[in-house]
Amino acid sequence: MIEPAGFPDVTASVAPLLAVASLDRSLEFWVARMGGGLTVHWQAYARVQVGDGQVHLAVAGDPPPDRAVRLVPPTGGGAQATGEVVIQVDDCRAVFEQLEKRGVEFLGPPAEPAWGGEVRAFTRDPDNHLVEITSTT
């Protein structure tokens, strides 16, 4: 087993940055449908508060001067994903019902995986990023 070294700053949090093709389209999903709170909105970047976490959204473009890596939205679809945004909630089924009423289209109904211990439902944002809503059982 790997012994944890402990992250150097106990106040740290993790917040994904998603490369998007259209900031307006992404904000429609993350704010209007998912119910996130818009905390920063610039021309090509936004930050959305989702519960205790946040999602950074950035329009794909040239890399900034401090990073020689260009972020791009996913190119695969359907049965492909390179990662996902996981949103931990108290009751997956209740959140699923509320989000579905707002027009969020899910890949299927909430389900308990074969290994048990959780209930999950999956959707995709406008750029095909996989989003998982999950709760423990």
N, C-alpha and C positions, 0 to 999 in steps of 0.2 A: 504494500500500500504506500502511496505517496504521502509524505508528511507535509501538511500545509505550512508554508512559510509565513503566511499572514500578509495581506496587502499593506503597504506602508502607510496608508491613510484610511482610518476606520470610517471616515465620513464619505468615502467614495461610493458612487452608484454607477450602474451600467445603463446606457441609453443608446439604442441603435440609431445609426444614421442611414437612411434609405435614399438611394439615388432614384430620382423620379423624372419622368419625361415632361410632366405638366404639374406645376405647383398648385394651380387652381383645382385641377382634377383630384389631386391627392388631398387637398384640404377639404374638398367636398366629402371625401370618404372619412378622413380621420377626425374632422370636426363635426360636420353636419350629420353624418350617419353613425360614427362610432362614439360621438359625444365628447371628444377630447377638447381641452381648452387651449386656444391659440395664445401662446405667450410671447412669441417673436415672429414677425412677418416682414421679410425683406423681399426684394425683387426675385431672387433665385433661391431663397432659403426660408424655412419656417421651423419653429419648434412647437410641438403640441404636447400638452400635459395629459396623460392618461392615468387616472388614479394617482398613485405615488410615483409613477414613472413618467418618462417622456420619450417622444420619438422625434428625431431630427429628420427633416426632409430637405433635400438639396437637389436642384436641377442639375442633371449631368452636364458637364462642361470641362473646360481645361482645368488641370490640377492647380491648386493654389501654390504660391512660391515656397511654402514650407513642407510640401509633400509632392513627390514626383509620381503620384499614383492618381489616375483618373477613375472616378467612380462612375459606374454605368448601371442603369436599371437591368433587371434580369432579362435574358433573351428567351429562356425556355418557358414553357407553359404546361398546362395539362398535368402530367404526372412527374414534373421536374420541379425541384426547388434546391437552391444552394444553402438555404438557411430559413429561419422563420422568426417572427416576433411572437413571443409567448406572453400572453396577458393572464396572470393568475388572478382568479376571482373567488368569491365565496360560494357561488352557485352558478355553474356553467349553464345549466338549463334555463334559469331565470334570465340571465344576461342574453343568452341566445334568443329567447322570445322577444325581449325588448329590442335588440338590434335588428332582428328580422322584421319587426313592425316598422322600423326606420328605413327599411329598404336594403339592409345588408344581405347579400346573397351568400349563403353558406354552401360548402361542398357536400354537406349531408347533415343530418340531425346530430345532436350531442350523443356520444356513445362512450361506453367504458371499454378501453382496450383489453385484449386478452389477458394481460398481466395484472389488470385490476388496479385499484387504488386511486383512480382519477376518472373524471368525465371530461371529454374534450370535444370541441367543435372547431372546424377550420373554415376560413374564408381567404380570399385574396384581395389585396388592394388594387387600385387601377393599374399599377405597374407590374402586377403579378407576384408581388411579395406575399409569401404565405404568412397568415396570421392565425395563431391558435388561441382560443379561449379555453381555459382549463380550470378545474377545481378538484380538490381531493375529495374522496368519498369517505 
